[in-house]
Amino acid sequence: MVESVELPVQPIQWLGLPRDYLQPGEMEALVALVRSIKAESMVEFGCRNGRTARVLLHNVATLNRYIGVDVPWGYRPGLPQQRAEMVMRPGWLMRKDPRFELVLPDRGTLDLEPQDFQPVDAVFIDGDHSQRVVAHDSRLAQAIVRPGGLVVWHDYLNQDVNDVTLVIDELIGNGWPIRVVTGTWLAFMHKARENLDD
């Protein structure tokens, strides 16, 4: 476990954007994690309206390339309750920012493989929370993050979407060096210099 106070958390600028689907302090902790590796490039699985991208790009000075992956409106998430979280225009808050690229495959990340990406410094996993997709997203993130880079998951220990916890606990059992920011639903790992086993 990692206490939030162990992270270099600082106040951030929210730019007047809504804070829905996040607990207090989670965005600040995410910004601190991304800052800590001086990330220049990042991918987000499940970017919704682009709120997280906009806040991170504003608050992390080194970040200059952000890929948001989402799904078209007709997509059916593995957990029915997530349908209410979908937006008709994914990434619209970032539509004028040249640092942002939207990727919108029919089946979301399930249509993507490591060769679809160049190596990135960080990945934030917050898309379809079904067990199958979280497992796929975790392997995909591990494959595209450069050695020493960062993978962050949202909704670990969130009982409303328990599949996330099941997958992360299994990864921990398989030796993935995942840590948890206490008081949040954030889990993260720094990718080792050598490859992890699946």
FENRA-V582313 format. One record per backbone hydrogen bond with DSSP energy under -0.5 kcal/mol. NH is the residue of the N-H (numbers start at 0). CO is the residue of the C=O. If there is no record, write none. Layout:
NH:CO / NH:CO
This chain:
1:179 / 5:2 / 6:3 / 8:6 / 13:11 / 16:13 / 21:18 / 25:22 / 28:24 / 29:25 / 30:26 / 31:27 / 32:28 / 33:29 / 34:30 / 35:31 / 36:32 / 36:33 / 37:34 / 38:33 / 41:64 / 42:121 / 43:66 / 44:123 / 45:43 / 45:68 / 46:68 / 49:46 / 53:49 / 54:50 / 55:51 / 56:52 / 57:53 / 58:54 / 59:55 / 60:58 / 62:59 / 63:39 / 64:39 / 65:98 / 66:41 / 67:65 / 67:100 / 68:43 / 68:66 / 69:102 / 71:104 / 74:71 / 76:74 / 79:77 / 81:78 / 82:79 / 83:80 / 84:81 / 85:81 / 85:82 / 90:47 / 91:88 / 92:48 / 93:90 / 94:91 / 96:93 / 97:95 / 99:96 / 100:65 / 102:67 / 107:104 / 109:106 / 110:107 / 111:108 / 115:112 / 116:113 / 119:143 / 120:40 / 121:40 / 122:149 / 123:42 / 124:122 / 124:151 / 125:44 / 125:123 / 133:129 / 134:130 / 135:131 / 136:132 / 137:133 / 138:134 / 139:135 / 140:136 / 141:137 / 142:138 / 143:139 / 144:140 / 145:119 / 147:190 / 148:145 / 149:120 / 150:188 / 151:122 / 152:186 / 153:124 / 154:184 / 155:184 / 157:154 / 158:156 / 160:157 / 161:158 / 163:160 / 164:160 / 165:161 / 166:162 / 167:163 / 168:164 / 169:165 / 170:166 / 171:167 / 172:168 / 173:169 / 174:171 / 175:170 / 177:175 / 178:187 / 180:185 / 181:1 / 181:179 / 183:180 / 185:180 / 186:152 / 187:178 / 188:150 / 190:148 / 190:188
